[in-house]
Amino acid sequence: MTMTNGIASHASDETRPLKVLIVGAGIGGLTAAIALRNQGHDIQIFEKSHLATETGAAIHLAPNSNGLLQRLGIFAEQFGANPMERLTEYSATGELQREIDLTESNKKWQLPWLLAHRIDLHNNLKKIATTATKTHNAIPLRTGSRIAQVDAETATIMLEDGSQFEGDVVLGADGVHSVTRHAVPGGQVRAECRGKSAFRFLVSKEAAVNDPITAKLVQHPGELSIWYGRDSRIIMYPTSHNTVLNFVMIHPEKESATDTDGSWGQQGNLEKMLQIFDGFDPTILRLLGKADPQSVKVWKLLDMDLIPQWHHHRLALLGDAAHPFLPHQGIQAAEVPKRLKLYHDIRHDRATRIQGYSRIIGEYRTDEKQLDMHSFTNFNFGHDEWDNSTQRLREWTWNQIPNPYWRMPIAFGPMPGPRQTHLGVPRDGTKSKFTMASIKFKTSRTVLQNLFPPGRKGWRFTSPDTIAYASFSQTTLNNMEWLGGSGYKHIGLYIHGVEYVKDDGSVIKGTYLPILFESLTDPIVSGREELGMPKLYTSVDVYRRSSSYRIRTGWEGALWGPSY
């Protein structure tokens, strides 16, 4: 019998946080900043404005977008968002066209469809981003920082005051008039008005309720109402716990022509607005007249041709910088370049499709051409981008592994085991320890060859002698990294002097292992599925003394085989 002791350090894979520069502190930029900060990255945000005044308006939080916010610890119900519970459609003159109670259909979605105040959402995002917690640092927010130029290759941004900042990646979330977009091939495209503008403003629900004539328009909480004209429409829905009414008044741009550049804060004219919508239902016009003239803003609806890609080197675009949506839906280190391409691949097709939907919805309906809103809602709300992107990233990561080992269940990707980490990184097994004992004996070749695979095609002994040699070899392993520092035992029969003749005539010579017994399920499963090894379970007890080494095998208390 021979015995061997051995010590076979695994270099750990060190990763460092990425330094991410985000241009734009709107809803998209702040949300991205919080999500990346929560993943451990170092974030800086650059915003051209001073965020002193934000335009008052409401915003839809569809169930899937609401889910993303909740994953970041943002619960819109806590700052006034109310559920969307009813959809009512009227003709321009006030005849009821359609009325839908959404109570039952909303049960299809995991999370509620909410109507939130845009300022409240933005303020909460800003507060969470810039506030330190026990687990996360506050994100620096540099207001009054106008971007002059972006170098996508080096992830460097230059401000108009001449200062420069360099990171690992730049995210352009600087809106429809994006500067960062110009650093992406094909990004010189400009957002343009396609003939529509919108008035936006808020009215107290109390003002509507206190007027007996307008009270009937706000009887139901969470109701979105739309009045359809030939080329104009009025959209009204509540927010702030159903205490405030949000209005969007879409109309031909030429009727309210101003020198506005499409930004949200352009002052509108209440009297002009009422003139444009003259001929609509007198009741809704009466309610519109309750608006504070100073609160009425006019906004050109900007659209933009598709750009071929949203990323370039270490720069990626998000939100309106990449794909401005029209408002008709109410939604708005070395691997960095590869990851940004993955981001583009994941998001581009879906965002482009929804962008197309928003254009179709914006077209004024005719009997011949109507969008199937049921199908669109299912496509829109039935998607969770967090779960989708998580899985796509997993699959991409798995595909980066040159030769991963797979075993069931494959839904979780390459499994950690003796040959690889959960990321597919090969293990070198250097910190493990082992003790091996073996007994070599001679016996009948013709008996041993019956242990070759059935059919024995290509299998043979190197020598025609009727005497052949084999070994029982037992190994005790400890300090196995893939087993959390523990170990196991195995014992196998090794037949020496065997060769295998391949179909092309080449010959492989070596030792053949017909059976290997192991004392732990994990190596049995990994060896069988990853390598096709002939493994079975057995208990293996080893009793080592100064002059002896005894092995006892068994199953469920029953011993089998001789003891050595």
Beta strands, then each sheet from edge to edge (+ up, - down):
strand 1: 2-7
strand 2: 19-23
strand 3: 42-46
strand 4: 58-61
strand 5: 82-83
strand 6: 86-91
strand 7: 96-101
strand 8: 114-117
strand 9: 141-142
strand 10: 147-151
strand 11: 156-159
strand 12: 164-166
strand 13: 169-172
strand 14: 192-204
strand 15: 223-228
strand 16: 233-239
strand 17: 244-252
strand 18: 297-303
strand 19: 311-312
strand 20: 315-317
strand 21: 433-444
strand 22: 459-461
strand 23: 467-478
strand 24: 488-501
strand 25: 507-518
strand 26: 535-537
strand 27: 539-544
strand 28: 549-555
strand 29: 558-560
sheet 1: 1+ 21- 23+ 24- 22+
sheet 2: 1+ 21- 23+ 24- 25+ 26+
sheet 3: 9+ 3+ 2+ 13+ 20+ 19-
sheet 4: 4+ 8- 5+
sheet 5: 7+ 6- 15- 16+ 17- 14+ 18-
sheet 6: 10+ 11- 12+
sheet 7: 27+ 28- 29+
end
